[in-house]
Structure formats: structure tokens, C-alpha cells
Amino acid sequence: MDVFVIIAVSQSIVLGYLLLTKKNARLSDRILSVYFALSALTLLLAYFEMVNRKNGYPYPVLINLSTPFILLHGPALWFYIMSLTAKKFRFRLLYILHFLPFILVVFIL
């Protein structure tokens, strides 16, 4: 199982890098690369949690570390879809409300 997680993390990093270095990258390409980076981070933190669990929790700070980042996948995907479908998509201050569940879970944990 560890090998699959490491492959998925490396694949997300490579795809995000390819999108960032693309010529004439649009806003949707940048948002998708952030989504890939977020996926890589979530998978990497989950891998650290698995290793921590296997070794008897030598690092208790790693418990539930990836849980809040799962809540960022929905807004990131929404931003990506909106950047593809809206003619002139721009970030607004109201969009910060999408990150409220993430912020609440970070403070709770």
C-alpha cells in the first residue's frame, strides 16, 4: 500500500509541475496545479499517519493531520470548474467562505 501512495504523490507533483510550466498557462491551469499539489499534500500527510500508526504513534502530532486538508478539495474543484465555465472568473472576497470548514476543523483539531 505504501508504494501506491508514493506513486500517487509523485504523479500529482509531476502533473502540477507540468501545468505550471506550460506555455500560455491560463488561470484554470494554475488552479488545477494547486489542486494537484493539494492532492499530493493530503496523500503525503495520510502516508505519514499510516507510518506513525504502524510504529506505535511515536509522533503524536501526526494524528489526524491530513483530515482538514480533505475539506479543501471541494473548494479547489469548484474554483477549477468556475474558472472553466465562467467567462471572466475572478476571486471575490465572498469566496473565502468556502474555506470556513477547513479553518473550523483546524481550530478544533
C-alpha positions as CSV (number, residue, x, y, z in Angstrom):
1,M,0.0,0.0,0.0
2,D,2.9,2.3,0.7
3,V,4.2,2.1,-2.8
4,F,0.8,3.1,-4.3
5,V,0.6,6.2,-2.1
6,I,4.2,7.2,-3.0
7,I,3.4,6.7,-6.7
8,A,0.2,8.8,-6.4
9,V,2.1,11.6,-4.6
10,S,4.8,11.7,-7.2
11,Q,2.3,11.6,-10.0
12,S,0.4,14.6,-8.5
13,I,3.6,16.6,-8.1
14,V,4.7,15.9,-11.7
15,L,1.3,16.8,-13.2
16,G,1.2,20.0,-11.2
17,Y,4.6,20.9,-12.3
18,L,3.8,20.3,-15.9
19,L,0.8,22.5,-15.7
20,L,2.7,25.3,-14.1
21,T,5.5,25.3,-16.7
22,K,3.1,25.1,-19.6
23,K,3.3,28.0,-22.1
24,N,0.4,30.3,-22.1
25,A,-1.0,28.9,-18.8
26,R,-4.4,30.1,-18.0
27,L,-6.0,30.7,-14.6
28,S,-7.7,27.3,-14.8
29,D,-4.3,25.6,-15.4
30,R,-2.9,27.3,-12.3
31,I,-5.9,26.3,-10.2
32,L,-5.7,22.7,-11.4
33,S,-2.0,22.6,-10.5
34,V,-2.9,23.9,-7.0
35,Y,-5.5,21.1,-6.8
36,F,-2.8,18.5,-7.7
37,A,-0.4,20.0,-5.1
38,L,-3.3,19.8,-2.6
39,S,-3.9,16.1,-3.5
40,A,-0.2,15.4,-3.1
41,L,-0.1,17.1,0.3
42,T,-3.2,15.2,1.5
43,L,-1.8,11.9,0.4
44,L,1.6,12.6,1.8
45,L,0.1,13.5,5.2
46,A,-2.0,10.4,5.1
47,Y,1.1,8.3,4.4
48,F,2.8,9.9,7.4
49,E,-0.2,9.0,9.5
50,M,-0.1,5.4,8.3
51,V,3.6,5.1,9.1
52,N,3.0,6.7,12.5
53,R,0.2,4.2,13.3
54,K,2.4,1.2,12.3
55,N,5.2,2.3,14.6
56,G,3.0,2.8,17.7
57,Y,2.5,6.6,17.4
58,P,6.0,7.9,18.1
59,Y,4.9,11.3,16.8
60,P,1.5,12.1,18.2
61,V,1.4,15.4,16.3
62,L,0.8,13.5,13.1
63,I,-2.5,12.1,14.3
64,N,-5.4,13.5,12.1
65,L,-3.0,15.8,10.3
66,S,-4.5,15.1,6.8
67,T,-8.1,15.4,7.9
68,P,-8.5,19.2,7.5
69,F,-6.9,19.2,4.1
70,I,-9.5,16.9,2.7
71,L,-12.0,19.7,3.2
72,L,-10.0,21.9,0.7
73,H,-10.6,19.5,-2.2
74,G,-14.2,20.6,-2.7
75,P,-13.5,24.4,-3.0
76,A,-10.4,23.7,-5.2
77,L,-12.5,21.7,-7.6
78,W,-15.3,24.3,-7.5
79,F,-12.7,27.1,-8.3
80,Y,-11.4,25.0,-11.2
81,I,-14.8,24.4,-12.7
82,M,-15.8,28.0,-12.3
83,S,-12.6,29.1,-14.0
84,L,-13.5,26.9,-16.9
85,T,-17.2,27.8,-17.2
86,A,-17.4,31.5,-16.3
87,K,-16.3,33.9,-18.9
88,K,-14.5,36.3,-16.6
89,F,-13.8,34.4,-13.4
90,R,-12.2,36.4,-10.6
91,F,-11.7,35.7,-7.0
92,R,-14.0,37.6,-4.7
93,L,-13.8,38.2,-1.0
94,L,-17.0,36.3,-0.6
95,Y,-15.3,33.1,-1.8
96,I,-13.3,33.0,1.5
97,L,-16.5,31.4,3.0
98,H,-15.6,28.2,1.1
99,F,-12.6,27.8,3.4
100,L,-14.6,28.1,6.6
101,P,-15.0,24.3,7.2
102,F,-11.2,23.9,6.8
103,I,-10.5,26.7,9.2
104,L,-13.0,25.4,11.8
105,V,-11.6,21.8,11.7
106,V,-8.0,23.2,12.0
107,F,-9.0,25.0,15.2
108,I,-11.0,22.0,16.5
109,L,-8.1,19.6,16.0
